[in-house]
Amino acid sequence: NTSPAFFPIPYPVQMAGKTFRVGAGRPYPYGCSEGVGGAINFSINAPGSSEASLVIEGCGTFPLAPLRNRTSTVWHCDVTLPFPAAGVRYAWLIDPAVDSDLSGKDQKPRFIIDPCARVLDSPGAEVWNHRDGAKYSPSAVIPDFHAMRNFNWEGVEAPGHSLKDLVIYEAHVRSFTRHPDSGIDQWDSQAGTFLGFMQKIPHLLRMGINCVEFLPIFEFDETACPRKHPETGKYLCNYWGYSTVSFYVPMQRFSSRLRQEDHKSAQVAAAVVEFKTLVRELHRHGIEVVLDVVFNHTGEGAWGETNWHSLSAVAESHYYLMSKGYHTNYTGCGNTVNASNPMCAEWIIDCLRFWALEMRVDGFRFDLASALCRGEDGQIAADPLFVRRLTNDPLLSHVKLIAEPWDCSWPDGYLVGAFPSGGAPRWAEWNGKFRDVVRRFIKGDDGMKGQFATRICGSADLYKADGRGPCHSINFITAHDGFTLRDLVSYHEKNNSENAEESGEDNNISWNCGEEGETDNVEVLALREKQLRNFMVALFLSAGTPMMVSGDEYGRSQNGNNNTWCQDERNWFSWAECQSQEAGLVRFCRLLISVRRRHPELFACEDFCRSIDWTHDSWEDSYNFVSFVLRMPRPKATSSDTATTAPATPSKLVSATASETDGYAASEDARSRVSETAQSSSAASASGSYKETALLVAFNAGHQAHACNLPHGREWFRLIDTQFESPLDIAESDEDAQLITGDSYTLSPYSCIVLKSYEDPAEVFEYVDLEFECGRDEKVAAELRRIAQRSLKEELLPAGATYEEVKCDVASPSPSPWAAQKLQPPPATAPRTMCDRAIGA
């Protein structure tokens, strides 16, 4: 039952003759927490209020006394119940207001959802977007404290990757496994859930992903969309989840159907336990977790929902940015959170601490983060209170902070490259300028080579001056909002009619390659495939931190819909389509990411000190052709440098011969061996003529074939040429790369190349994950399926298991620092302050 109809509750029959205790309680922590001696503590910060009552299911309404139950602006009490408390609903009444129906006759108290509630009574995945019965109106629930504090992390620690080393994968929990072709175990109950996502970790490992950025997973109301699909007649839904209801609660509809063998109290914590299970298994396999968090606005209010109440009913002017008594709208969603208010800023940071410390997430991406920088007057502050507090919070010093550095107010809210630091240069940013410039360059807009060069080199114009580096630029071509990569090369105009509304960006900087939408034109399809590969190369071989969107690795299409916020099936990942591209685009992306990770000195940069030579003829020419050489740092000399270098295992390197217009065709007659290269390397080192390993990268983003001059004095081997189809588009190892002969290499229209030159055999890399090629992914998948079948109880430690008994060594030779001191007793008449009385001291 998600209705608040159980309030107010008369004392039930089973309570006759039983007693329970109500005490003063403590003002902190906020929300519902364990009290002293089995009591349950309740606390809520409600400045400006004069009355408060706590309502508990099965017990009644308890008015709180200001002298006993209030400390400053915080109301609090503790309650000892004579029955198991886990799963019991509760609510607050603040300066009791009433809600009326349209006639004004049916009045009922305005029950408030605890802003810091850890659990709600909303249902699980089995009722996604159901519209039967009462409107969504959840209540806070007393958690199962044993389940909350005794999750078994099995000794798994967070990977602790540096920001520069991340390869970010933006994904939606439901989308990833909801498609009927996902093939996960227990599809009926686990498809589209945390446990369903967990079963697909092997795919992330094969791709080389080491960080997942989840679209919102805080509790939201997916039914908060009143429109229907114009063709199917089915209700649309608030799919993405950017209208948060409860900020400490994992999305209940991402929790699998509850198992019969799990006792009720464990079921109460199902979403919490299952999310922790997902985090643990991602961490076990070296993948970090970043949450997309929405603190710029909430799901309540004039544009939101009025069938439940929370922040606005507690302290509207403290939590929301108001103007002359009305909500401001810097977010395009009807309200703006007042992060410049000290109480609101504290609440947000307390919430982030919960997710970082209790749920063990590794970072946060802040949606419309510019809104969090606005002061009480609505203007962007130079040093926003919230940003400074968060940046310098000691409990959050280990998490990654990523800003979406804009909101819906232009131009003052556009802060790309200018997001306030709050102190140390910690904040990374979604680099919207990278996205726009790379799109324009790759599709062939004239005169973009200078801007393109700046973006692929880490955007020093944006991030160098304030002490940040290339890694603080989150580079992306596509994101959840906007065209997918496939649609970016297939549509010029958006196609959003199925949303039953006018929405979505009109300026997509896209190119359909000659025909709009689906086509059978072979030339158009071939060009689109090349452009997909070109975009991927630009993304992953740029300095900065790359982010790709789930599904782009196989070319997922949304049929031209660039704003699928209200669509369900349209957002699903198709595992059958992904498998069909296993030898095509999926393979290309997987190997490309491996090329990046094998050369971290060239791409995973913390500063702007890369060695780069631009080799194209002119910057003034408006035609979009650029070429450059990246050189690996010269290895430091060691005492072993004079030792004889053992040659590597001989392996054939296929050569290629030049062609004026068709690039290079393979020539089986020309041979070369890694051992010969290694021997020449030893000789070069001895003579002082050592040449560092280098990559030559060139982009021809135009309709003409273009020659790329090759630097002399080196042998160049082709790793990538996007004009070719798989498997010639990218080599699986340096040993398989083709040796290039001649002084130049001709790029076909709309293509790019990556060539490698090396003399050190230690720089000869494999780009295929041999462990997964040999079936390790099957072993990992089998273990994850086994974990997904566990009961919730099996994921918890027994009571007391989190403690370790330590024997006191009374014979320790270390002298006690208090041995010569005598503790003084307290004064006989110690003064008792109002605060002492309030906290029950």
N, C-alpha and C positions, 0 to 999 in steps of 0.2 A: 504494500500500500504506500504510494508516494504522496498521498493527500495529507494535509495537516488536520484532518477532521478529528483526530483523537484529542485535540486541544480545545477547551480546557478539559482535563480529565478528573472526574470525581474519584474519590477513593474507592478502589475496587473491593469487591467482597473479600477476596483473598487477603486483603490487608487488615481486616478486622482483628483487633487484639494485638497486632504487631506494631512495633515501634521502629523508628529510624532516627538517626541523629543528624542535625544540621548545625554546622559550626561556622566560624568566621571565615575560614579559608585563607588563601594566599593570593596576592595580586598577580603573581607570575609563577609559572608560565601562563600565557594566554590560552584560552580554549578549555578543553576538558582534559585533565591530567590526573595521574595518581596522587592521592593525598597521603596523609600520615595515618598509619594504623588501619589500612583498608578503606579509608575514605576516598571519595572522588572529588577533586577540586575543579571548580568552574570559575572562569575569570573572563571579563570582557571590558575593554576600554571604551567608555562612552562619555566623552567630554560634553559638558553642557546639559547633561541629564540630571533630573532630580529624583526619579523613581526607577527602580529596576526590580523585576521578579524573574525567578527561574522556574520553568515549568518542566516537570519530569513525568514521563509516561508511567502511569500506574501509581503515582504518588501525589500529584496535585501541583498547585501553584504556591511558590514560596516568596512572598515579598521580602526584600532585603532591607536591613536597617542601615542608614548611612553611617552611623557611628561605629557599627560593628562590621559591616560588610563593604565598606568603601575605603580605598586608599587613593587619595588624589582623585583622578578621573576614572579609576578602575573599580568596577563592582566585582565582588568575589564571595564565594562561600564553598564549604565542603559538605558533602552529604554521604552518610553511611547507610547503604540500603540493605534490607534483610533478605535480598534475593540476588542472584547473579545479575550484574549490571550490564555486561557486554550485550549490545544490541538494543538497549533501552533508549528510546528517543527523548530528546530534550530540546527546549527552545528558550529564548529570552523575550521578555517584554520590557521595553524601554520607554519611559514616560507614556504609559500604554495608550497607543493610538488604535483606532478601529478601522476596518475596511467595510465598506457598504456595497451592496449590489446597486444596480442602476436605479432601483426604486427608492433607495435610501432606507429601506426598512430592515433588511437583513444585515445586521451589524455583527462583526466578529472581531476578536482581538487580532492585532497584527503581529503574528509570531515571527521572530527573527532567527534566521539561520546564523549560528555562531560563525563570525568571520574567520575564526581559527580552528574550526571543526576539522578533525582528522578523518571522519567517516560520515557518510550520509546513508539514508535508507533507500536511495534510488536503486532501481534494479540493474541486472547485468546484461550481457550481450544478447541474450535471447529475446529481449524486447526492444531492440534498436528501432527507433523511429516509429514505434507503435503509437497510434492515436486513440486507442480504446479507453474509455473511462475519463477520469478527471485529468485536468491539465497537469503538466510536470510541476510539482511543488514539493521538493524534498525537505526532509528534516534532518537535523544533526543527530548523530547516534553516539552513545558512549562506546568507545572502542574496546576491543579485546586487548588489554594492555600487555598480556603475555605474548600475544602474536605480534604486537607492535615492537616490543623490545627484544624478542628472542628469536629473530630470524636467523637461520643458519647460513652464514656467508661462506662456510666451508674453507676458511682461510684465504679466500680469493681477495686480492687487492686490486685497486684501480691501476690501469696500465701506466698512467703518469706520462703520457706523451707530451712533448713540447708542442706548442702551437704551430711552429714551422713544419713539423712532421705530419700534421693531420691531413688526411684525405677524407673530407666530410661527405656524408650521404644523407640528403634530406628525405625523410620518409614519413608516411602517415601509418599509424599502427594498423588501422582497419584495412586500408588499401592493400597492404603488402600481402595479406593471405586470404582476403575475403573471396577472391575469384574461385569458382568451383574447380578450376584446374590447378589450384595451389598444391594439392596432393598431400596436405598435412594430415597427421593422425587426428582422429576425433574431430573431423571437419565440422560437424554439426554444432559442437560446443566451443571449439577453439579457433575457428576461422575468424580472422579480424580482431584477435585479442593479443594481449601481451605474450601469452604462451604460444600462440600461433606464430607471432613474429620470431620468437626464440627459435623455433624449429627451422627457420630459414637462415640462421647465422652462417652455415656453410657457403651460401651464395656470396655473402659479404666477404668472407675470407678468400674465396677464389678471386673476387674482383680486386682485392688489395685494399679494401675499405678498413680504416681503423678508427672511425668516429661516425656515429649515427646522430643526426640532428632530428629529433622527433617534432613533428607538428604538435600543437597543443594536446597535452594529456591530462591537464587539470579538468575536473568535472565541469561539463558543459551540457546544455540541453539541445540535443540534436533535433528535437521536434520544434524548435523555435524558428520555423519557416512556414508560413501559412499557405504558400502557393503550391500548385500541383503541376506536374510535368504536362506540357501541352499535348503530348502524343499518347503517353501511357495512362494519364489520369492519376498516377500515384503521387502521394505527397512528396515534395522535395524536402531537403533536410539541411540543417546547419552542420555541414559535413566537416569542414576544416577544424571547427572548434574554437574560433577566435572570439568567443563571447563567454567568458568564464563565469561560472556560478560559485564555485568553492575552490579556493586557491591551494589548500593543503590536501585536497582529496584527489587521488588518481581517478581517472575517468572510469566510472563503474561499468559502462557498456563496453569497455575494453577488457573486462574481467570475464573469464569463461563461465559457462553454466556451472552452478554450484553442485558439488558431488554429494550423493546421499550419505557417504560415510563420514563426511566432515560435520563435526558438531556445530551448533548454531553460532557459538562465539567465534569459531574459526571462519565461518562464512561471512561474519561481519567484516573481517579484515581481508577478504579474498583479494580485492583489487590491490591493496598494499602489498600483500605477500607475493602475488603474481608479478607485480611490477618489480619488486626486489629480485625475484627469481630471474627475470629478463636482464636486469642490470648485472647481476652476478655472472650470468653465463656470457654476456657480452664482454665483461671484464676478463673473465677466464680466458677468452680467446683474443685478448689484446685490443678490444674495441671500446672506445670511450662513448659516453652518453652525454649529449647536449640537449637541453630542453628549450623549445621555443615557448617563451613565457609572455603572457599578455597582461601587463600591468598598466598599460596606457588607458584602458577602459574596461568596463565590466558588462555583464549581460543583463543588468537590471536598469530600470529607468524608463523614460518616455519612449526611447527607441528600442528598449530591451523588453524585459518581461515584468509584469506587475502581479503575477500570481505567486511570487515568492519575494521575500524581503531579506536584505542583509545590510550592506554598508550604508545605504541611504537612510535606513531606519535607525542606525546606530549613531552616526554623526556625519550627516550629509556634507556639510561645509568643510569638514576635516578630510574626508576621503575623496571628495570630488572638487574639481576646479569650477567655481561658480562665478557668474557675472550678473549682478543685479538680481539675485535670487533665482537665476536660470542656469541650467547646465551649459557649459561651453562644449564645443564640438571640434576640437583639433584632430580628432581621430577618424571622423567620418562615420562614427558609430553611435552618436547621440550623447555621449558623455566623455569626460576626460578625468582620469585619476589625478588627484592633487599631490603629486610626489614631492612637491616643495614644502608640504606641511610636515613638521617633525614627527607627529604621531603616525601619519600615513607612511612616511619613509621608514619608520621603525617597523611598522607592520609588514611592509614589503620585504625588508631585510630579514626579519624573523622568519618569514615564509621561505625565503631563499636558503636560510640556514637549515631549515627542516629538510629541504630537498637535497642539499649538499651533504649534510651530516648524517641524517637518518636514512635517506633513500640512496645516498652515495652517487649522485649524478656528478658529472665532471665539469659541467659548464652550462651557461645560459645564453640564449640568443633573445634579445629584448625586442619584441615587436614594436614598431613605430616608436623607437626609443627617444626621438626628439621631443615627444609629448612629455616625457619624464624630466625634461630639462626646463620646463616652463614654470615661471614663478607665479605668485598669486595674481599678478596683473596679466598673465597669459603670455608674457614675453619670454623669449629664450634667455636664460640666465647664463652668464659667463662661467660661473662656478656653481652649478646646481647642487643643492643640499643632498639630494638622494645619491647622485653620482659620486660625490666626495665621500659620503658615509660608506657606500658599498665598496668603492675602490680601496678604502683603508680599513675595512672590517677584518680583524685578525682571524676570525673563524672562516672567512671566505677567501683568504689570500691564495688558496691553492686552486680555485676554480677559474675557468676561462670565461671571459666576459666578451660578448659579441653584440654590437649594436646594429639594428636596422636604422641607419642614421637619417631618418626623415619621418615626418608625419604628414597629415593632410593639409597643412597650411603652407602655401608656397608664396615667396621663396624663403621666408625666414626659418621654416622647419627643415630645410634641406641642408644637412650638416655632414655630407660625405667629405671626409678628410678634415673635418673641423669639429668632430664630436668632443665635448669637454672631457679632459683626462681625469679630473678629480685628484690629481697628484701624480703618482707613478704612471708611466705609459703602458697601461695594461689593456686598454680597450681595443679589440679588433672591430672592424666594420664590414658589413656587407658593402662591397664596392660597386655601387650602381653605375659609376662611370666606366669601370672595366666592362661591365655587361654591355652598355650602350656602344662604346667605342669598338669593341670586338665584333659586335653584330654588324655595325656599319662597314668595318673593314672587310670582313669575310664575305659579305654579300656584294662588295665591289664599289661602294660609294667612293667617289674621287677624293683625293687629298687627305686620306686618313692615316698615312704611314707614320707620321710623326707622333700623333696621339696613340696609335697602336703600339709603337715602340715604347712609349712611356708606360703604358698599362702592363705590357708583358714583362717589363723590367721591375715591376713592383710598385709603381705609382709613387715615386719619390716626391713628386710635387704635392702629394696629399699627406704623406706619412713621415717624411724625413725631418721636417723642421721641429716637430715636438718630441723627437726622440724615439719614434716608433720605427719599425722596419717593414720590409715586404710582407712578412708573415702576418702583420696586422691588417693586410688587405685580404678579405675573404672574396676570392675571385669566383664568379659564377656567370654562366651564360643564360641559364633558365632557373626558375624557382617554382614553388608550388602555385604561385599566382602568375598568370601569363601563359604564353604558348609553351608546350613541351618542345624539346629540341626537334622532334620530327615535324611538328606543326610549324615551327619557325622556318623550316625550309619548304613547307608545303602550302602555306596560306599567306595571302597578303592582307585579307580582311578577317576579323573575328567572326565566329559563327555561334552566337550565344542565345539563339532563340529558345532553346530548350530550358533556359533558366526562367522563362516567363517574366522577364524583367529586362530593362536596359541597364547593362552593367559591363564592366571590363574595359581595359585600356584600348584606345583607338590607335595610338601610335606604337606599334609593336616592333618597328625596325626589322621587319621580316621580309623574306623574298620567296615566292613560290616556285622559283626556278623555271618559270615559263607557263605553267598551267595551275589553276586554282584547285586545291584539294586533291581528292583521289583521281588517279589517272592511269592509263595503260601505256602512255608514251614512254618508250624505252629510254630515250635520250634524257627526258626530264627525270625519270627515276634514277638513272645513273648519276646525273648531276647532284640530285638530292643526297644520294649516298656519299658522294665525295664531300659535300658540304657538311654532313654529319661528322665525318672524320676530321675535316679541317677545324671545326669548332672544338672537337675534343682535344686535338693537338694544341690549339691555342690556350685551352683551359689548363691542361695538365703540364704543359711545358712552359708555363709562365712563372716568374717569381711571385710568390704569394701563397696563400693557403686555398687550395681548390675545393669547391663544393659542387657536387652534381646532384641531380634530382632522381629519385627512384623511378626507374622505368626508362630513363634516357639511354641506359646502356644497351637496350634492345630497340630503341626507337618507338616508344609508346606514343600513341596518338590520342587526342581528345576530340578529334573531328573538328578542329578549329575553335573549340571553346576555350577562351583564355581567362575564364573566371569561374571555375568549377566548384566554388565554395558551397553550392547547394546541391551538388550532384553526388550520388552514391556510386552506382556501377561505373560511371564514366571515369572515376578516379582509380579503379582497381588495376593492380599489377597483374598482367597475364603471364603465367608461368609457361604456358604452351608457346606463346609468341616469343618469350625469352629463349626457350629451348630452340626454336626455329632459327634464332640468330646466334646460336652458340658458336658456330664456325665463322660468323660474320662480324657484326658490329660488337657483340659481346666479347668475342675474342680480341678484337682491336682495342677496345677499352681496357680490358684486363692487362694486355701486354703493355699498353701505353702507360698505365698507372705504374706498372713494374719498372718501366724505363725511368720514370720520375723518381721512384723510390730507390733505384740503384744508383742514382746520381744526385744524392741530397745536397752536395756542395754547390750544385748548379741551380737548383730550384727551391730547396727548402732553406730559405735565407732569413737571417735575423738582421742583416744590415744590407746596405746598398753598395757593397764592395766587390761585386762580381767582376771577373775579367771578361770583357765582351768587346769584340771588334765587329763593327758594322761593315759589311762587304758589298752591299749593293752600290750602284753607281751614283745615285743622286737622291737627295731629300726633297728637292724642288719639284721633281716630276710628280704629277698628280696621280699617276697610275700606281695602284697599290701592290708594289713588289718590294719586299724587304728580305735581306739575308744577313745573318750574323753568325759569329763563331763564339761559343762559350768555352773557356779553358778551365780545366780542373786546377785547383791550387797545387803547386809543385810540392811533392812530398818532402818532409824534413829529412836531412841527411842523418844517417845512423852509422854506427861502427860496422854494420853488416853490409853497407853499400858496396864494399869492395869484394864481397864474397861472390862466387860464381852463381849465377842465376840458372836454376834448372829449367830447361825448356818445358813449355806446356805440352800436353798431349796433342800430337798432330791432329788437325781437323781441317777439312776442305773449306775454303772460302770461295764461293762462286763469284767470278768476275762479271763485268758487264761492259758492253761497248756502246759508243755514243750513237745517237740518232738525232737528226736536226729537229724533228717535230714530235717524236714519240718517246722522249725520255731515254731510258736505257733498257735494252732487252738482254735477257740472260745469255751468257756465252759459256757453255760447258767446257770449252777448250782452255780457257784461262784459269789457272789454278794458283792458289796461295795458301800458306799454312801459318797457323798461329805460332808454331815453333820458330819459323823464320823471322816473324815479327819480334818474338821474344829475344832471339839472338841479336838482332839489330839493336834492340833496346839496350842490351847489356853493353854492346859496343859503344852506343851513343852515350850511355851514362859514364863509361870509362873515359871517353874523350871529352866529356863536358858538354855535349850537344844534345842532352836529353830534351825531348819534346813532351810536354804534358798532354794528357788525354784531352780531347776536345770534341765538341758537338757542333756541327754546322746545321743551322735551321733556316729554312727559307719558305716564304709564303708568296704565292702568286694569286692574288685575289682579283682576278680580272679575266677578260675573255680572250686574251692573247697568250700563246706559248711564250715563255720567257727563259732565257739562259741565266744560269747562276754560275759565276766564276768560282772555281775551287782554289783555295790558297795552295801555293806551291810548297814543295818540300815535305809533303805528307801523303800517306795513303788514306783514302777515304772509303768507308764501307757504308752501304745504304741500309739504315734501320727501317725507315718509313718513307713511303711515297703514297700519298692518298689517292693518286690517279688510278692505282691498281686495286682490283678486288682481292678479297681474301683468297689464298694466304699470302699473296705477294705484297699486300699493303703494309705489313709490318713483320719484321723478323722475330723469331722466337728466342734468338740468342745472338750475341756478337759473332759467334762462330758461323752462324747461318747467314750473316749479312753479306751482301754482294759487294765485291771490290769494284770501285768505279775507276775507269781509265779515261784519260783525257783531261783537259784543262777546265771543262765546264760541264754542267748538267742542265738539261732542258726540262723545265717544269711545264706540264700541260696547263691549260686554263683551269682556274679554280682548283688548285692543288697545293700541297705543301710537302716538304721533304725534311728528313732528319738524317744526317750522315755522321758517322763517328770515325775518329782517328785516334789510334792508341799505339803505344809501344810497350807499355808495362803489362805483362800477362795477368797481373792482379786486377787489371781493369777490364778483363774479358768476362762478360756477365751472361747468365741465363735469365730470361725474362718469364719463363714458364715456371709456375710453382710445382715442382716435381712431386712434392708430398701429396698435393691434391690430385695431380695427374695419376698417381698410383693408388688412389682410393681412400686417402685419409679423410676426405670430405664425407664419405659414406660412414666411416666410423664415428665421426663427430655428429653426423645427422642421427645415427642410431642412438647415441648417448643422449642427445637432446630430446628425442622422442620419448625415451625412458623417463627423463626428468619431467616432461610435460604430463606424464601419467601419474605422477605422485599425488597423494592427497595433500591438502594444505597443511595438515598436522605434521606430515613427514618433512616439511620445510622448516619446522620450528625446533629449536633446542629445548630440552626438558627444563623445567624450572630450576634455577640455580646453576645451570651449566655455564653461564657466562662469567662465573666467578672462579677464581683459583685460590685454593688453600695454600697459605704460605706459613711455614713454621717460624716462630720467633726465635732467633738465635740469641739467647740471653748471655752467652759466653763470648759475644762479639768483642774483639779487641778494640774496636773503635769507641772512644769515649763519648758518652752522651753529652750533647751541648747544654743539657739542663741539669746535669748532675749536681752542680754546686748551687743551683737555684731552688728557692722555695716558692711555690705558687701561692699568691696572696688570695684569700677569699674575697668575694665581691662585697661591697658595702652592705650593711644590714638593711638599709632603706634605699635600694636602687630606684631611681625615678622611673616611672612608666609613662612613656609618651603616647600620644594619640596613635602614632604608627605602631607602637608595641601592641596596643590593644587591637588595632585593626588586623594585624596578622596573627593574632592569637598567641603572642609571645608570653 
